[in-house]
Amino acid sequence: MHGPSPPYLDCAATTPIDPQVLDTVLRYLGEDYGNAGSRTHEYGNRARSAVEEARYHVAAVAGAQRGDVIFTSGATESNNLAILGLRLDPGHIVTTPVEHHAVLEPVAGLRHRGFEVTYALPEQVPAAIRPDTRLVSVMHVNNETGAISPLSGIADALDGHPAWLHTDAAQGYGKDIDLLRHPRIDLISISGHKIHAPKGVGALISRQRNGQRPPLSPLMYGGGQERGIRPGTLPVHLIAGLGRAAELALQEAAQRNAVCKKFREHLLTGLAPLRPMINAGSGRCVPHILNLSIPGLTAEDVIEAWSGLAAISQGAACTSQAYTCSHVLTALGLDEGRKAGAVRLSWCHMTEMPDLNAMVIRLQSGERLHAG
């Protein structure tokens, strides 16, 4: 049997599902289980209505139109569709060295096809744009540090330029809302499990610009679903859950943001005796992600000492099994000791505050739960 779980501070990896979202998922999993592609009976009609309602709510968060939303399995698929599925003439691509691998690897695929790629830090992206630039891909919020990219400035720099602008918004969608509403952002990738919906569902928002959508081609074939761009039977229960989560994120944005800000302040005050060094680079950060290093300690030291007190991760959860220094922190120019000590704490409006005093004592005393 499992003992009591510690407070969960790894919401940048995945969030707990909202009870209201769970109710919606269970309804379309067990009661209204029809196929949205069935057009001859009420089961299919109810499923199709749920999908279209979800499409509306997902679009509304970004100030987009319902028809702009293509449902996917999550931001990784959306990123691949936006980058590899975009029909581009040979030319130049601009991205950043702090992107998630779900962007860096598709971009590397285009580089192998002959595209020239410039890697620039987010604040340097406007200067890297050239007349032959075909695509600019810059993340909304960094998944490791919580740093917010200057997307508005990048979008403004592209005014009148034909290049497509894509953002991986997995960490900021539904949280830092206004930035994604800039009409010059053409493609937005999101994941449901970052906003209290289930894992396995997401979307690519593909906005019209001057009456034209980004020219996307499918990466898979075999059906006409999602405008023929993403074939396959729609997982209605997951899509309905994503729609409900998006609706709640928009309704409760101000309240959730205020709770997360207070949590951050309390956290930093409680951990102050450890003299933590915050790893975020310059600029604005979201209030729910904190990357820090404790002087003289490795990430493994901190994670082991806090075992049973707080569930945290080392860097990005998707790469933490390798225990290698982060490419994000390397790009920020941090020294090796600070990178080796970096841990990520991330939370949401539902997160329980851990025992900060006990966390400080554990590290100050050198106590290790698994010592010996």
Secondary structure, DSSP 8 states (H G I E B T S, - for coil): -------B-BTTT-----HHHHHHHHIIIIIS---TT--SSHHHHHHHHHHHHHHHHHHHHTT--GGGEEEESSHHHHHHHHHHSB---S-EEEE-TTS-HHHHHHHHHHHHTT-EEEE--GGGHHHH--TTEEEEE--SB-TTT-BB--HHHHHHHTTT---EEEEE-TTTTTTSTGGGG-TT--EEEEEGGGTTS-TT-EEEEE--BTTB---B--SS-S--TGGGTS-S---HHHHHHHHHHHHHHHHTHHHHHHHHHHHHHHHHHHHGGG--EE---SS-B-TTEEEEE-TT--HHHHHHHTTTT-B-BSS-GGGGGG----HHHHHTT--HHHHHTEEEEE--TT-----HHHHHHHHHHT--TT--
